Amino acid sequence: MTKVVSEQKAALEPLRGALLDRAHAEADRLRSVAEAEGQLLLQRAQEESAALLAEAWRKGAADGVQLLAAEETARRRSARANVLAKERGVFEELRRRAGESVHHLLQDEGLRGHLATALRDELGEAARVSETADGGLFAQAPDGRSIDASVGALVGTSLGDLDLEPLWTSR
């Protein structure tokens, strides 16, 4: 290097040092600002995360309550459907047994005759009385009026007139 270049370099050294010091100070300032902003962003993100988590918990709890209520409703409906099915089964068994009993009673010619007489008393002596497929009777007057005294009709009418609620309620 020449003496001039060395002198110029030496003369610029304080300027270079001052520029480097200024650059380091600015870098330190920018780093400090960036760290502060980063800390602030991190704090905001943590607060937002906590708020979102709290909201998710609230929604989850509310959804859980709704789900439990829906499941309870479904359980009650299912239980009620089971009870109704059992009641229906008991009723059908009662109906079947009553039908067998009425059919058996109508095998007695005396009782069958009393039923035929009761039908003619109601519709008139000209009423035609015939046997039904299930072993009961059917009567029809010449004017078109009729009485169905089939086993099914007799059982249906008898059970329809009964208060069967005590069968389904516990004591």
Secondary structure as the mmCIF struct_conf table of DSSP 4:
data_model
#
loop_
_struct_conf.conf_type_id
_struct_conf.id
_struct_conf.beg_label_comp_id
_struct_conf.beg_label_asym_id
_struct_conf.beg_label_seq_id
_struct_conf.end_label_comp_id
_struct_conf.end_label_asym_id
_struct_conf.end_label_seq_id
HELX_RH_AL_P HELX_RH_AL_P1 LYS A 3 LEU A 105
TURN_TY1_P TURN_TY1_P1 LEU A 106 GLN A 107
BEND BEND1 ASP A 108 ASP A 108
HELX_RH_AL_P HELX_RH_AL_P2 GLU A 109 LEU A 123
TURN_TY1_P TURN_TY1_P2 GLU A 125 ALA A 126
STRN STRN1 ARG A 128 GLU A 131
TURN_TY1_P TURN_TY1_P3 ALA A 133 ASP A 134
BEND BEND2 GLY A 135 GLY A 135
STRN STRN2 LEU A 137 GLN A 140
TURN_TY1_P TURN_TY1_P4 PRO A 142 ASP A 143
BEND BEND3 GLY A 144 GLY A 144
STRN STRN3 SER A 146 ALA A 149
HELX_RH_AL_P HELX_RH_AL_P3 VAL A 151 GLY A 160
TURN_TY1_P TURN_TY1_P5 ASP A 161 ASP A 161
BEND BEND4 LEU A 162 LEU A 162
HELX_RH_AL_P HELX_RH_AL_P4 GLU A 165 TRP A 168
BEND BEND5 THR A 169 THR A 169
#
